[in-house]
């Protein structure tokens, strides 16, 4: 069973590499298309906004499909999108191809999480989700740094070919090793969005949007936020991203274990408090390579344990709706990333890039307030999810 989880993590590893590698190669892409850094940052927005909007739509359209088929088709679309980006002759075509890749990602990540949760008993869900999420975080430790080196030393187009190759390997693994899992409940799009009428779910998703928005204000423009620490050297930037990714992987795995033991509330609140302090100090800690490495380590550990805890909190509200809730959470995460891509580019018209973390710290505080509001709603209310005929069964998280 653990090997099957690792295969699912390979799929999210490919998606994660695609999502994070662009941030490390913004300068060469900008030079290639004779565009500004904020403009090229919208490649991230195109990918993530497509993911956020189409995730529930694709979940509805593929509801009758076996989960392995959804993963296969999603990976095929994902591979095609990256090949199109690698071959794009103009910035406009590159922007469109990132949307295609985002469509594939919208089918892959939530399905992988739902399959993982379905294959294990309830008391092991935290660990199973952590393995799948670790694929995303491991992409920042290995995939994105490798792609960053390729794109800065060689040609940025090769970075996207590298991502496409990862997608092909993941496809082979899915076909060979992942068992057939029955289709998700056949729901209309209206029914699939029905959980948004539940205040507990809305406030939890709002927390995801706010915290991820704040974090990716920095990550989407990491090449310029930390240019003082890297001296604008792509290899040094890749090393920093690798440090962040290793910490993120550890944070995902350790977070899953801690959540199973202590519950999600403690992990969410602790992660948010530490992130606020880390971002607030980043304009100063990020001036030197050692300080930047420490700041990124703390960020990786806390940021990714937060992601796992949020997923666990949602599933605890209504376990039978886990595929739907994980899909909505994935949309929320990518909505935050897409808004950060656009918002960060806009903010740099008024703020130096080095001061973007101060804005992140402020938004993370708001995210912390949202997290506590979500907990209060979970503790205080037990509304029925009428459209799906599911009664929530756990308010402890």
N, C-alpha and C positions, 0 to 999 in steps of 0.2 A: 504493500500500500504506500509506503514512504516513497518508493521509486516512482509510482504513478504521480504522486504529488510533485516530485521533482521535475517530471516531464511537463506538468502543467506550469510549473515555475519557469521552465525553459520558454514556453510561449509568452509568458508575461515578461521574461527577460528580453525577448526580441522587441516587444512593444515598448518596454521601458527604455531600451537603447535608442529606439527611434524617437521617443518623446524627449529624451534628455541630450542627445548628441548635438542637436541643432544649436543649443545654447553655447556649446564649446567651439563651434565653427562659424559663429556670426561674422567675425572680421573677414575671413576669406570669401564667404558668400557675398558679403556686402561689396567687397572689391570686385568680385566676378561680375556682379550685376550693376556695378556703379551706383549703389544705393547706400543710404545711411543705416547705421546700426538699429535705430528705432524702427525703421521701415522693414528691415530684414527680420526683426523680432516678431513681425506679424506672421511669419511662417509658423511660429509656435501657436499663435492665435488661431490660424486657419485649421490646424490639426486638432487642437483641443476643443474649439467651439463646435466643430463637426462632430467630434466624439460626444460632447455633452448633449447636443440636440438630438442626435440620431440614436443614441444608446437605447432609450425606451422604444423608439420606433422599430429598430431592428429586433429588439426582444419580442415585440408583438408579431412582426412578420415571420419570425423564425420559431414561434412558440410550438408548432407541431413537429419541429425537427428534432431528431436525437441530438443531444448536446455535443457529441463528437462531430457531427456534421456541421453544426454551427461553428465550432472551432476551426474546422477545415476550411470552410468558405471564408470565414473572417481572415484567416491567415493568407488565403489566396489573394483577397482584395488588398490586404496589407502589403504583400510582396509586390503586387502590381503598382501600388501607389508609390513605393520607394524607388522602384525602377524608373517610373515616370519622372520623379524628382531628380534622379541621377542623370537623366537624359534631357531635362528641360532646357531649352535654349534661351528662355526669357524668364524674368522674375514672375510675371503673371502666370505662366504655365507652372512654374515651381509652386506658386501659392495654391493653384488648383489641385495639383498632385498631392500636396500635404493634406488637403481635405479628403482625398481618396484614401490615403493611409489612415487618417483619423476614423473613417468609416469602418475599416478593418479592425482597428483597435477597439472600437465601440462594441464589436461583436466578441472579441477575444477575452479581454480582461474580466468583465463581470461573469461570463460563462465559466471561465477557469475557476474563479472563486466559488461559484455556486456548485460546480462539480466536486471541488475539494470538500466543501461543507457537507455534501450529500454522501460522500464516501466514508465518513468517520462518525463515531458516536458523538452525542452532544457535548460530552465533557472533553472532547478532543478538537472541537471546532476552532478554538483559539489557535492551537498549534497548526492545524491544517491551513487556516487562513494566513498564518504567519509565513508558512512555506511558500505559498503562492505570491504573497506580497513581497517576500524576499527575492523573488525573481525580478520584480521591478527595482528593488533597492540594489540588488547585485548588479543590475545593468549600469547603475551609476558608479559601481566600483570597478567594473571591467569593461562592459560594452561601450558606454559613453566615453570614458577616457581613451580607449583604443581608437574609437572613431574620431575623437578630438585630435589625437596625434596624427592619424592618417590625413585628416582634413587640413591640419596646419603645416605639416611637413611635406605632404604629397599634394593631393588634389581633393577638395571637399566632396567632389562627386563620388570618389571612392568610399567615403564614409557611408553614403546611402546604399552603395552596392554591398557593403559589409552588412548593413542592416537587413537587406533583402536576403542575403545568405543565411543569416540567423533565422529569418522567417521560414526558409526552406527546411532547415534542420528541425525546427519546432514542429513543422507539419509532419515530417517523417515520424517524429516521436509520438505525436498525437495518434496517428493512424496505427502505429504498431503497439503502443503500450496502454493507451487510455481505454478503459472498458466502455461499453455502451451504457449511457445513463438515460433514463426515460425523458421524454420532452417535459418542459415546464408546463404549468397549468395554462390552458388555452384561454387567454384573456384578450379582450379588445384593448386598444391604446387607452381608451377612457378608463377601463378597469385597472390597467397597469399603472396609471397615474393616480388612482383612487387613494393610495396611502398618503398622498400629499394633503388630504383632508384631515389627517391625524396630526395634531399639534406636536406630539412627541417626535414624530418623524421629521416634520418640517423644521423644527428647532435643531434637531441633530444634523440634518443636512445643511442648514444655515451655518452651523459651526464648521463643517467641512469646507464650505465655500470660503469663509472668512480666513481661516487659518492657512489654507492652501494658497489663497490669493496673496496673503502677506508673505508667505515663504517664497513664492515664485516671482514676486517682484524682484527679489534678489537673484534667484537661480536663472531666470530667463536672460538676465543681463550680467551673469557671473563674470564673463570675460572682461567687462569694463568696471564692474564693482571692485574686483580684486586685481586690477591691472598694476597697481602699485606693488603688490606682493609678488606678482609674476613677471614684472618688467615687460608685460605684453608678450611673453614667450609662451607659445602653444604647448610645449612639453611640460613646463612648470604648471600651467593651468590644468593640463590633463592629470598631473600628479595630485593637485589639490582636489579635483573632481573624484579621483580614485579614493582619496582619504575620506571624503564625504560619503562615497558609496559604501566603503567598508563599514563605516560607522552606521550607515543606514541599514545595511544588512544585519549587523549585530542588533540594532535597535528593533528591527522587525521581529527577529527570532526571540530575543529576550523579552520584548513586549508581549508576544503571544503567551509565553510561559507565565509572566507576571499577571497578565489579565486573567488567565485561568485560575490563578491563586487569589488575587486581590480584587478582581472586578475592574471594569473599564473606567469608572469615575476617577479613581486615584491616579491611574496612568494618564488619562486625558488632562487632568488639572495640573499634575506635576510637569508634564511635557510642555504645556502652555506657559507656565510660569518661567521655566528655564529658557524657553524660546524667546520670550519677551526680553529677558536680560541679555541673552546672546545677541539678538538683533540690535538692541540699544547700544551695545559696546562695539559693534562691528565696524563702524566708521574709523575707529581707532585701532582695534585689534587687526583689521584687515590691511594695515599699512605695511606690515612685514610678513614674510612667508610663514614663520613659526606661529605668529598670532592668527593668521588666516587659517592655518591648518587646525589650530585648536578650536577656533570659532566654527569651522565646518564640521569638525568631529562632534561637537555638542549639538549642532543643528541636525546632523544625520541621525544621531541616537534618539533624540527627542521627537523630531519630526516624523520619523517612520513608525515609532511606537504609537504615536498619536493616530496614524492612519489605521493601523490594525485595531486599536481600541475603538475607533469610530465604527468600523465594520462590525465588531463584536457587539457594540451597543445596539446597532440597528437590528441585528439578527436576534438579539435577546428580546426585543420588543415583540417580534412576530416571527419565530423560527420557520414556520411553514411558508412564509413569503420571502425567504432569503434570496432567491434569484432576483426577484423584483427589487427588493431593497438594496441589494448589492449593485444592481444596475443603476438605480437612482443615485446611490452614493458615488459610483464611478462618474456619472454625469455631473454631480456636484463638484467633484474633485477637478474634472477637466473644465468645468465652467470657471472655477477659481483660477486655473492655469491660464485660460484664454483671456480672462479679464486682466490678469496680471501682465500678460504680454502687451495688451493694448494700453493698460493703465501705466505700466512702467515706461513705455515709450512716450506717453503723454507727460508723465511726471518729470522726465528728464529734460523737458523744455523749461522747467522752473527749478529743478533740483539737480545738483551735480550727481552723477551716477554713484559716487561713493557715499552719498547720504540717503540712498534708497532704503537701506536697512532701518533707518529711523522711522520711516513711514511704515515699514513692515512691523516694527515693534508696536506701534500705535494700533494697527489693525489686529494684531494678535491679542492685544488686551480686549478688544471688542469681541474677538472669537472666544476668549475665556468667559466673558459674560454670557455669550450665547450658549456655551457648554453647560454652565450652571443652570440657565433657564431650561435647557433641554432636560437636565436631570430632575429639576423640580416638576416639569410636566410629566416625565415618566413615573415619578414617585406618586404624583397626585391624581393622575387620570388613567382610566382604563377604557377608552372608547372602543367600540367594535369597528373593525374594518369591514363594513357591511358589504361593499362592492365585491370583496373577495371571499366573503363568508368565513373569515378567519377571526377568532377571538384571540387577542394577544394574551400570552401566558406567563410573562415574566416582567416584573417591574423593578427588579433589584439592580439593574445596571444603568 
